Amino acid sequence: MGTKHRTSKEVKADVLKRIKEGTVTVQQAAEEHGLTESAIYRWLQKGVAGAPSWSEFGKVKRENGELFRVIGELTLKLSTTQKKSW
């Protein structure tokens, strides 16, 4: 059976922060720190147990609005392009 090692709270916090910010993937973080992806997913799952903070909710809401705006622009461009090709 494999040996378990403890990861410092600081490293764990840094890994989770970078993943949540989107600066690294779970796979990249696992490789960088010699961790398993399943361990990081367990950390993420434990953090999900609580409700999101208002700042997290606001950030997601802003990102959602931006995505809808981009989708609208792309849909309009696609529609215009298709009309030209007919």
N, C-alpha and C positions, 0 to 999 in steps of 0.2 A: 504494500500500500504506500502511496506517495506521502512525502512529508509535508506537513502544513507549516507555513510561516506566516507571521503576522505582518501586515503592512501598516506603517505608521499612519496615524490620523491625518497628518499633514499631506502625505502622498495620496491617500484615499480622497481627501477633500480636493486636492489639485486635479486628480484624474477625473472625478465626477464633474468638477467645474468646467474643465476643458471639453468634456463630452457634451454637457448641457449647452455650452456656448457654441458647439459645432466646430471647434477648432481641430478636434481629432475624432476619429471613429473609435468605437470600442475595440476593434481589432488593433488599431495603431497604438492605443494606450496600453493594451495588454502586452504587445510586443516590446514597447519601450520600457516597461517596468517588470517584465518577466512574470506577468500575471496570466491567469486564464480568463478568457472572455466570460465564462460562466460566473466567475467570482465577481467581475465587474457588473454583470447583469443582476446578480443578487444584491449588490450594493445599491444599484439603481432602483430595484424593486422595493427595497426597504425604505428608500427615500420617497417613494410614491405613495406610501401608506397615508400620509397626511394630505390635507387639502392644499392646493397651490396658494401661494401668497398673492396678495393683490397686485404686486409688481410683476410677478410671473404671469398672472392673468392678463394684465394690461399689455405686456410684451407680446403674448400670443395673439391677443386681439389685434394689435397693430400689425403684426406679421401676417395675420389672416387677411386684413384689409389690403395690405400691399400685394399679397398673392392674388386676390380677386381683381385688383387693378391691372396687374400684369396679364392675367388670363383674359380680361376684357380687351386689352390692347392687342394681344396675340390673336384673339378670335376675330376682331375687326380686321386686322391685317390679312388673316387667312381668308376671310370672307371677300375682301377686296381683291385679293390675288385670284381667287377662284372665279369671280365675276369677269375679270379681265381675260381669263383663259377660255371662257365660253364664247 
